[in-house]
Amino acid sequence: MAEQRVVIVTGGGTGIGAATARLLCEAGHHVLISGRRPEPLRRLAEETGAVAYPSDVGDPGAATGLVQAALDSFGRLDGLVLNAGIGRGGAVGDLSLEDWDEVMRINVTGPLLLLRAAIPHLLRTRGAVVAVASVAALRNGTSNAVYATSKAALLQLCRSLAVDYGRQGLRANIVCPGWVRSEMADRRMARFAEEAGLEGGGMAGDIVQGGGVDSAYAETTRILPMGRPGEPPEVAEAISWLLSPAASYVNGSTLTVDGGATALDPGTLAFDFRIEPRGEAER
């Protein structure tokens, strides 16, 4: 087995964070999972053997305590997955300052606080950091001002780590998922389904029949090259690889895990038609 590592995963109770923690534990590594809700953490800890540490990543004391918990439990720290995040909708002119402050506190200040506590220990082990940003860090959508801004800031925060500490052996990379089935995305899809009238079976055309959330995922991803949403384990595999020695010369990189979304030119969608073979009589 590969060398056993100690990894902290924030936002580790559900979704991408939980899938990452599960994958790392299955590989024999020690994992500490944090999040604001104790119950999902407890369930995952019982399932995988991870250590649960309920905390708010935007709290300076919690950041220090989480790193100390890793040291107390395992004596070292090799990896950090910055996955915790929240979203709030709104255009620039509509956002409340309260929403702006809360999103930036969780999505940017929280990772900063945890990094400041973790860097000395990661330098000792020549460790690795992976930030879970979003394709919103690279491309924007309507009414997404603060979320996109926060994820772009997180991306550059981790690039700064790569530039400032790379010579000391610390690697820092960024994963940018697209639509991935998770609690956070499910809530957005439920709102979209209600707004678009997809509840109770969906709409005609290319939309998959089924529950409103399933129909919303189908509608929002049908133009993607892969034509479907991602699953948390698919992003977890990318995170696990970036943490591993297999990615030893990968530093400051941004890996999109988005089904090809950012490879697509939206200006060409109007030309997306299908050519069908002619029938025998037409040949």
C-alpha positions in Angstrom: 0.0 0.0 0.0 1.1 3.6 -0.6 2.4 5.6 2.3 -0.3 6.3 4.8 -1.2 10.0 4.9 -3.2 12.3 7.2 -5.7 14.5 5.4 -8.2 17.1 6.5 -11.4 17.5 4.4 -13.6 20.5 5.1 -17.3 20.3 4.2 -16.7 16.5 4.7 -20.2 15.4 5.8 -21.9 15.3 2.4 -21.4 15.5 -1.4 -17.9 15.9 -2.8 -16.3 16.1 0.7 -17.9 12.9 1.9 -17.0 11.1 -1.3 -13.4 12.3 -0.9 -13.1 11.2 2.7 -14.6 7.8 1.9 -12.1 7.3 -1.0 -9.1 8.3 1.1 -10.2 6.1 4.0 -10.7 3.1 1.7 -7.1 3.6 0.5 -5.9 3.3 4.1 -5.3 7.0 4.9 -6.2 8.9 8.1 -8.9 11.5 7.5 -10.4 14.2 9.6 -13.7 15.6 8.4 -15.1 18.9 9.4 -18.4 20.7 8.8 -21.0 22.8 10.6 -23.6 19.9 11.0 -22.5 17.2 13.4 -24.9 14.5 12.4 -23.7 13.9 8.8 -20.1 13.9 10.1 -21.0 11.4 12.8 -22.6 9.0 10.3 -19.7 9.2 7.9 -17.2 8.7 10.7 -19.0 5.6 11.8 -19.1 4.3 8.2 -15.5 5.0 7.3 -13.4 5.4 10.4 -12.7 9.0 9.7 -12.4 11.4 12.7 -15.3 13.9 12.9 -14.6 17.5 14.0 -17.7 19.7 13.8 -16.6 23.3 13.2 -17.3 26.5 11.3 -14.4 27.1 8.9 -14.8 30.8 9.2 -14.0 30.8 12.9 -10.3 31.4 13.6 -10.4 29.2 16.7 -12.0 26.4 14.8 -9.3 26.4 12.1 -6.5 26.2 14.7 -8.4 23.5 16.6 -9.0 21.4 13.5 -5.3 21.3 12.6 -4.4 20.6 16.2 -6.9 17.7 16.2 -5.0 16.1 13.3 -1.7 16.5 15.1 -3.1 15.1 18.4 -4.7 12.1 16.6 -2.0 11.2 14.2 1.1 13.4 14.8 1.3 15.0 11.4 -0.6 16.6 8.5 0.0 15.6 4.9 -3.0 17.0 3.0 -5.8 19.5 3.1 -8.9 19.5 1.0 -10.6 22.9 1.1 -14.1 21.9 0.1 -16.5 23.7 2.5 -18.6 26.3 0.7 -21.9 28.1 0.4 -23.8 30.0 -2.3 -26.1 32.9 -2.4 -27.9 34.2 -5.6 -28.1 37.7 -6.8 -26.7 40.2 -9.3 -24.3 42.8 -8.1 -27.0 45.4 -7.6 -29.3 43.1 -5.7 -26.9 41.4 -3.3 -27.2 42.2 0.4 -24.0 43.0 2.2 -24.9 40.3 4.7 -25.0 37.7 1.9 -21.7 39.0 0.5 -20.0 38.9 3.9 -21.3 35.4 4.7 -20.2 33.8 1.4 -16.8 35.4 1.5 -16.3 34.4 5.1 -17.0 30.7 4.4 -15.6 30.4 0.9 -12.5 32.6 1.1 -11.6 33.7 4.7 -12.3 30.2 6.1 -9.7 28.6 3.7 -7.3 31.4 4.5 -7.6 30.8 8.2 -7.1 27.0 7.9 -4.2 27.4 5.6 -2.4 29.8 8.0 -2.8 27.2 10.7 -1.8 24.2 8.5 1.1 25.6 6.4 3.9 25.0 9.0 2.9 21.4 9.3 2.3 20.8 5.6 5.8 22.2 4.9 7.3 19.6 7.3 5.7 16.8 5.4 6.0 18.4 1.9 2.3 18.0 1.7 -0.5 19.0 -0.7 -3.5 21.2 -0.8 -6.5 20.8 -3.1 -9.1 23.5 -3.2 -12.6 22.7 -4.5 -13.6 25.7 -6.5 -16.2 25.6 -9.3 -16.5 26.3 -13.0 -18.0 29.5 -11.7 -14.4 30.6 -10.9 -13.8 30.4 -14.7 -17.2 31.1 -16.3 -20.1 33.1 -14.9 -23.8 32.9 -15.0 -26.7 35.2 -14.2 -27.3 36.2 -10.6 -24.2 34.5 -9.4 -22.0 37.4 -8.5 -20.8 36.6 -5.0 -20.4 32.8 -5.5 -18.4 33.2 -8.7 -16.2 36.0 -7.1 -15.5 33.8 -4.0 -14.6 30.8 -6.0 -12.3 32.9 -8.3 -10.6 34.3 -5.1 -10.2 30.7 -3.7 -8.5 29.7 -7.0 -6.0 32.5 -6.8 -5.5 31.9 -3.1 -4.3 28.4 -3.9 -2.2 29.5 -6.8 -0.5 31.9 -4.4 0.4 28.9 -2.2 1.9 27.1 -5.2 4.0 30.2 -6.1 5.1 31.1 -2.5 5.8 27.6 -1.1 6.5 25.4 -4.1 10.3 25.6 -3.5 9.7 24.2 0.0 7.8 21.2 -1.4 4.2 22.3 -0.8 1.9 21.7 -3.7 -1.5 23.4 -4.2 -4.0 22.7 -6.9 -7.6 23.5 -7.7 -10.5 21.3 -8.9 -13.3 23.1 -10.7 -16.4 20.9 -10.8 -19.4 21.6 -12.9 -22.9 20.4 -12.0 -22.4 17.6 -9.5 -25.2 15.8 -7.6 -24.9 17.0 -4.1 -27.1 18.6 -1.4 -26.2 22.1 -2.4 -26.8 21.4 -6.1 -30.0 19.5 -5.3 -31.4 22.6 -3.6 -30.6 24.7 -6.6 -32.2 22.1 -8.9 -35.3 22.0 -6.8 -35.7 25.7 -7.1 -35.1 25.5 -10.9 -37.6 22.7 -11.2 -40.3 24.7 -9.4 -39.6 27.9 -11.5 -39.6 25.9 -14.7 -42.6 23.8 -13.9 -40.7 20.6 -13.9 -42.3 19.1 -10.7 -44.2 15.8 -11.1 -42.7 14.5 -14.3 -40.9 17.2 -16.2 -41.5 18.7 -19.6 -41.6 17.4 -23.1 -38.7 17.2 -25.4 -35.2 16.2 -24.4 -35.9 16.4 -20.6 -35.8 13.1 -18.8 -39.1 12.2 -17.3 -39.1 11.7 -13.5 -38.9 13.8 -10.4 -38.5 17.5 -10.6 -34.9 17.5 -9.4 -33.9 14.8 -11.9 -35.6 16.7 -14.7 -33.8 19.9 -13.7 -30.4 18.1 -13.8 -31.3 16.7 -17.2 -32.3 20.1 -18.5 -29.2 22.0 -17.2 -26.7 19.4 -18.4 -28.3 18.2 -21.7 -26.1 20.6 -23.8 -22.9 19.5 -22.1 -20.6 17.3 -24.2 -21.2 14.4 -21.7 -24.9 15.3 -21.4 -25.2 14.5 -17.7 -24.3 15.8 -14.2 -21.3 14.5 -12.4 -21.3 12.3 -9.3 -19.3 13.1 -6.2 -17.0 10.1 -6.5 -15.9 11.3 -9.9 -14.6 14.6 -8.4 -13.2 12.7 -5.4 -11.0 10.6 -7.7 -9.4 13.8 -9.1 -8.9 15.2 -5.7 -7.3 12.0 -4.4 -4.9 12.0 -7.4 -3.8 15.6 -6.9 -3.1 14.8 -3.2 -1.0 11.8 -4.1 2.7 11.4 -5.1 1.4 10.5 -8.6 0.9 14.3 -9.1 4.3 15.2 -7.7 5.0 17.8 -10.4 1.5 19.2 -10.6 1.5 22.5 -8.8 -0.7 25.6 -9.2 -2.9 23.8 -11.7 -6.6 24.1 -12.3 -8.4 20.8 -13.2 -11.9 21.1 -14.5 -14.2 18.2 -13.7 -17.2 19.4 -15.6 -18.2 17.0 -18.3 -16.7 19.2 -20.9 -18.7 22.4 -20.0 -15.7 24.8 -20.2 -14.6 23.2 -23.5 -17.8 24.2 -25.1 -18.3 27.5 -27.0 -21.9 28.6 -26.2 -21.9 30.7 -29.4 -22.0 27.5 -31.4 -25.0 26.0 -29.8 -27.4 27.4 -32.4 -25.6 25.2 -35.0 -25.9 22.0 -33.0 -28.1 20.0 -35.3 -28.0 16.3 -36.1 -27.4 14.8 -39.6 -29.3 11.6 -40.0 -28.5 8.9 -42.7 -30.7 9.1 -45.7 -33.1 6.3 -46.3 -32.6 3.7 -49.1 -35.1 5.5 -51.3 -33.2 8.7 -51.1 -29.8 7.2 -52.1 
